[in-house]
Amino acid sequence: MPMKTVLKQELDFSRRVGEISGETLSLCYQCGTCTASCPLGVPVRRLIRSSQLGLKDFTLANMDLWNCATCKLCEATCPRGVQITDILHALRVIGYEEKKSPKKLDEPLWGVYEDANPWGGKKGDRAKWAENLAVKDAEKTRAKYLLYVGCAASFDPRLQKIARSLASVLNQAGIDFGILGEKENCCGDVIYHIGEEGFLEELVQNNLKAFEKTGAEAVISISPHCFNMFKAIYPKYGKMIPAYHYTELLSEFMDRDLLPMVPSDSKLNITYHDPCYLGRYHGIYEGPRKILEGLPGASMAEMADNKSNALCCGGGGGQMWMESIGERPSHQRVLQAVDSGASILATSCPYCVQNFEDAAKTKGVQNLQVMDVAEIVAMTMKVK
């Protein structure tokens, strides 16, 4: 191949990465801080450098691209403010176009195509978690808030408890909300991380229409991953109603005395894990802590790494469907929770709950209960 053609291809690749990622690629000056801070050992610096040099085949053939949990810890430590996750997303978009994406991600992708979720559940079973709960159908009866449950909390038996707890808390607090039930579709988080841009746009447009049709004033999400899609990605495709993570609203409701707590002599020794997509992505650190600190009998202890420096559970960026490599960051995080002296490891993300419970079993951790904030609030309010 003539040298001029090679140089043009390299330039075109580098330019395309820059266009998709928002021109942040050129800011990187290769200090290597990103690679040093990655909890999954992804050689981030190498991926960025090969992209800067336009080495398309070398970059896209590197499977480390798909091992990133998109936790943004690298961005929290980057001295140049490089939007690293945007660069890696651009590479995944191009990688998907070039048919370089891992076969492991075909299953969740087709799951969303066929049943509107990547968890293998049937669309008709999406609202089974709400059986025997007084929950409005947002399509039939207008409600102030639309509770978007998400795929994980709709289909995984353990995570359904989070949805039931939150719905019960909202009901007892007198909050006007409804759900889409069987009509709820995947938010598209996994599609976004696979890089399938065409299907993502179609999915987002359909969801935007569904949200608007309900007439709800805002959407509440259980998963920070769904929250991020609604807050950061959906507005690129059309008009999106205001989006909140449920901890934002529970914090507000607590201030307004809408969450009646039952006095208790029992002690709750809690440490809180900051989900990446709630903390580093959206700066929500204090709200969940305020909720937990306001519970009767609660005492809080921070883990060694917390807030913007919190260690990732390892579930983001499509990693819930990928085989883990080596020691999982969730293993280290559970041990940090033990070191804090807490008996409850609290978080506010379904992925984190699932990963930490698995990690506790794997590491043989005793006397540490993993719970979502919504579950702890429901327990304290003694909701049914």
Phi, psi and omega in degrees: 000130180303145182301323181297321180293319179299313181297322179294318179297319179295318179294318180297318180295311180299319180294320180296317178301317180296320181294316182290324186270000178085031175060029178269349185301319186288346182288335184291128177245023167066044177282336178087005180299324181298313179296320182295329184267351185293122181289346180254003177072025179285130178283073187300316182303318181296319180296320180290318181295317180294331176288319177299323181278353178078023182276077187301304184298318180296317184292312185287338179278350183278109183291347176300335178304325185264359179266359180285133178270005179051039185278345179070014175296326177298322180289327179293337182254352183292124181285349182253357180069029180290132177278078189296318181295331176292322178295314180294327175295318178301319179294324179291322177301312179293321179298320178294318178300325182271007180061040179254001182287150183295144178298333180301332183272356177294322184297308178295327179298312180290332176298319178289321176303313191269321185232015176063021175202152181267007188263000179086008179274155177277140184304324181292346180262006189297331183258012182297333179301335186267006181302136179070012173254146178277087183235130180289149168272110187295339178284329185262327183232122183294137178226156181295317182244142171257116177274110176269113187281320181088162186292315184299310182285348178275326190245330181281124184305319179294317185282341174300332179297329178293314180299316180296320179296313182295316179300319180294319178297315180297320178297314182292332178278355179077027181276132181276105181217161177216170179231163177272346177060232182295341181276353180289135178250163174305143179289338179100006181304312181293326177295318177302314184284338173286332179095017181273083188296321183296311180292324179301314180300316179298316181296314181298316180299318178296319180291321178300318178295319180295319179295315181297322182298329181290335183077008180294149180280334182201160177247135177251131179244149176277317183270133173299335180290318175294316179304315179296319178301313183292323186278320189252330187259313184303319180301342177288342185251348181165188183285124181243132177292158181307140182240139180226146165277146188301331180293332177297316182284321178298324177297316178294317181296326178295319177299328182267011179058036179267355180248088183290113181270145178266123180305144183210145176270352181285152182256139176244102179267104192242140165239141185249131175262128178277111175298139182304317186282353175258319182277283185296330180283323187229007174067022180266098181241319189278326183305306179301322179293320179297321178299310183294319180294336181275358181278142179302129176079008184273139170228141186249142174226132180273144173283167182304317178252120183215167181053234187293345181256010183299143179280133182292149176283342178093011185261349184280174175066022181090002184291343177297341182248004181253154175284132181286152181242117178072202181294129180279143176297334178295329177296314180295322183292320179297321179292327174295323178296319178298316181297335180288343181087004181281156174256347177234124172263106183262147174207182182221046179210125179303320179300317181296317179303311182297314182292321181288324177295319177296319181294320180298320178293316182298320183272000179067031181284128179252157173060033173227115181260128178266123182220150172277151179306319180299323179292321181292319178298315179299319179296320181289325178279350184055045177284155180273000000 
